[in-house]
Amino acid sequence: MAKLYAVIEAADSAVQGVLAGEALRKAARAEGRDIEIEVRTGQGVLNPLPENLQAGDTLLLVAANDETAATLPLAPRRRVTLEAVLADPASALVLEPQAAADTPRVVAITSCPTGIAHTFMAAEGLQEGAKQLGYPIRVETQGSVGAGSPLTAEEIAAADVVIIAADREVDRGRFAGKRVFASSTKPAISGGKALIERALTEAKVQGGAASAEAAGAATERAGPYKHLMTGVSFMLPFVVAGGLLIAMAFALGGIDANSAAAEGTLAGVLFRIGAQGGFALIVPALAGYIAYSVADRPGIAPGMIGGMLAANLGAGFLGGIVAGFIAGYGVEWLNRLIKLPKNLAGLKPVLILPLLGTLLTGLLMIYAVGTPVAAALAFLTEWLRSMQGSSAILLGVILGAMSAFDMGGPVNKAGYAFSVGLISSQVYTPMAATMAAGMVPPLAVGLATRLFRDRFTTEEREAGGAAAVLGLAFITEGAIPFAARDPFRVIPALMAGSAIAGAISMAAGVELKVPHGGVFVLPIPGAVTHLAVYGLAILAGVLVSGVLVGLLKPRPASAEAAAA
C-alpha cells in the first residue's frame, strides 16, 4: 500500500522545522493517514526516512532546494514552504492528482518589458488554460525583480513542451533539445487554453548554442520590436534609480544641488551618483541589451560600447537604439560568416565576436551614423522643448490615446519607450503625459463601476476596485478585462480620457523624471513639477473616461447581475 512521507529542510530553523513536522503529523492523523517525517537541521537529521521508498509512495518536500530534491530516492509530489506548513498544515497535505503517462507536461515562462502586470496576467491565463485541459503546468514569471518560482532542471527535463509567452527576449539556454513555442503575452492572457493547444502542435526543437538548429531558432525568435522592448526593460532600472537620486538631491540641496558650491555635500553626492552614474548608463544599457536580444551574450559588449559612443557623440537614446541594432545584427552576421574548427569554436563568443563586433559598431557610429543621428536627436529635443500651445496639446493627445489604445500592448509600449528614451536627453514632459494617460483607464473603470453600478455585473464591480488600485500604481493593464468584454465601447471611452490627461499635462509643461510608480512617486520632491496641475490632469481624464464608460455600457441582461 502507498505510504505518505515528508522531508523538511529546516537548516538553521530547527525549532520551526520540528514544529512543522508535528503540525503535519497532527493534520495527517486527523485525516486518518499515517505519515513519516524526516527533519533535516543544521545539527543533524531527525527520524531519517527508509531508503527503500517505493514508486507508488507519496513524498512531500518542505522548504527544500533543488540539491535536496536531487538526493531523494523518490521524486516529490509537492513542494511547499516552511511558512505554508506552519500556517495551514492540512492544506500542505492536499496533493494534486498525478498526471497520466500520456498527459502532456507543460512548463512556461512569462515576461514583459516592465515585468509587472502582463507577466503575471499571462501566467494566470496559462494556468487557467492548463486547468481546463487537465494538463500539469509550471510557470516561471520573469518579473522586474528576477525570476519568480524558477523552473528546475528536473521540471524542464520532464516537460513535453516549453511555452515562452514574453514581450521581450528570454534566455533559452536551458531548453536545448526541448520543444519550444514562443509568443507574446497577449495570446496567453486572452486564451491560455488555445495557446497551449497550439504550442503542442507547432513547437519546434530548440538546438544547442553551437548547433545549426540554434541559429535557426535565433533568427525566428523575435523581431525588431521585441528587441527594442528588451533593451527598454533592462534600461528602466537605470532610469528609475538615477531619476530618484537626482530628485532626492534637489529635495536636499535645492536647485543648486549640481553646482560647484554643493560639491562634497550629501545633495551634491546624490546628484553625482544619479546623473554621472545612473543616467550615464541609460544609453549604453539600452544599446547593449538590444544587441543581447538579437545576438545573445556576444552582442552585449559591442552594443554597450556603441551606446557609450552614441552618448559621447550627442546621439542620445536614438543613437543608442541604432548602435544596439548595428551591434546585434552585426554580431549575428559575423557569427554566421566566421567558421572555425571545433577545437577553436570556444574563441568566438568570448574573443572574436566581441572584438570584431565592437570594431564594426564603433567605426560605423563614429564615421557614418553618430553625427546624423545626433543632429536628428538635437532637432527632436529642441522641438519638444519649444512646444507651446496647440503643438504641445497635440503631442499629449497622441501619447494619451496610444496609452489607452491597447493598454500595455505594442502601441502603448511604443509611446512609453519614446517617453522613457527622452529622459536620457533631459526632456521630461512626454514621460509625465504618458504616465498620467496610463493611469486613467484602470482608475476610470473603477470609477464607472461605482457611479453606474446597475450597468456592471457583481464580478465586474469587484474587479473595478482592484483595477483602481492598479491604476494608482500606473499599471494600465488593470482595465484590460473590461476592454476585452466590450472593446468597441470601452476602448474609445478610455482613449478620450487618456488623451485629455496627456493634453493637459503637456500644455502645462509638467515634467516627470522617473518612468514608473504612479501616485507613489509623486510626493517625492523633484520627481514631478506642477504637481497640482498634474493631479488635475489625471482627475479630468478619469472623470471623462469614467462617465463615458458608464453611459456607453449597456445594462446586464440578468436581473441578478444588475442588482446593486
Secondary structure as UniProt FT lines:
FT   STRAND          4..11
FT   HELIX           14..30
FT   TURN            31..32
FT   STRAND          35..41
FT   TURN            42..43
FT   STRAND          44..46
FT   TURN            55..56
FT   STRAND          58..62
FT   HELIX           66..71
FT   STRAND          78..80
FT   HELIX           82..87
FT   HELIX           89..92
FT   TURN            101..102
FT   STRAND          106..111
FT   HELIX           117..133
FT   STRAND          137..143
FT   TURN            144..145
FT   STRAND          146..148
FT   HELIX           153..158
FT   STRAND          161..166
FT   HELIX           173..175
FT   TURN            176..177
FT   STRAND          179..183
FT   HELIX           185..190
FT   HELIX           192..202
FT   STRAND          204..205
FT   TURN            209..210
FT   HELIX           212..220
FT   HELIX           224..253
FT   HELIX           254..256
FT   TURN            257..258
FT   HELIX           260..262
FT   TURN            263..264
FT   HELIX           266..272
FT   HELIX           273..278
FT   HELIX           279..281
FT   HELIX           282..295
FT   HELIX           297..299
FT   HELIX           300..312
FT   TURN            313..314
FT   HELIX           316..337
FT   HELIX           342..344
FT   TURN            345..346
FT   HELIX           348..352
FT   HELIX           353..364
FT   HELIX           365..369
FT   HELIX           370..385
FT   HELIX           390..405
FT   HELIX           410..423
FT   TURN            424..426
FT   HELIX           429..451
FT   HELIX           453..455
FT   HELIX           458..472
FT   TURN            473..474
FT   HELIX           476..479
FT   HELIX           480..485
FT   HELIX           487..508
FT   HELIX           518..520
FT   TURN            521..523
FT   TURN            525..527
FT   HELIX           531..552
FT   HELIX           559..562
//
